[in-house]
């Protein structure tokens, strides 16, 4: 499982939400890709030109051996703890994964003498709350453990630049699409709708805060932005990855329920509210659009249709196996 070609493109967190879609994108380029996943999980799926390896980023020695063996041509560092709400309960593991894991990767590249480009997907959650579109110059004042861990990750990236690495920063806003974990709103709604349609769940959709407004981008557009940032971006210069439009979670829910094949009730559960849930998170895509030429290709309608189709397919598989 560790037979990746030296000089291959390295993707950490390759089995995750964004990582798996990035593997899809890179495999179409017909270039060798080394995909890292946690021990015990590989290979989660087959992809052309892709070799899976089991590497725990919290194991510094294992990361060092893997990097020295692979000597990657470029690195997409997609591994990380990604859930804002859970970071309040899992602060230690969130910081361990996002900060210590990143440190181990950069240190392994330094010790191996690998001079390469690295894309670090950061987050809009590092910005201070505002009622306007956030640019890359907006003050950095995270208000969650997750946001703080991503800011620390960016600072590690800045330090790594002094070691000869070209580190690119992608500040991703909310992204949705097929394969997203059901702990996130759009995926949760879609999973519940699919279960209700088959009769496995009662016709009541349980939701949290519907008033928050979010800047949503299809995950397939997001990973395309990561590739453009790696290829054309300026090292150390952050790029927002966002649509520049905000939609309320209520409207998102309404659009999905409208596509349901049965009648569904909606019930708000206060227990599903997140601590310090931001009323608005909206980004400005001006820099990435003007400097790199990136714009989203997937409409929200297409993204939601694909997301619902994904959960319906999983639900059909569940039903057939019973």
Order of alpha helices (4+ residues) and beta strands (2+ residues): beta-alpha-beta-beta-alpha-beta-alpha-alpha-beta-alpha-beta-beta-alpha-beta-beta-beta-alpha-beta-beta-alpha-beta-beta-alpha-alpha
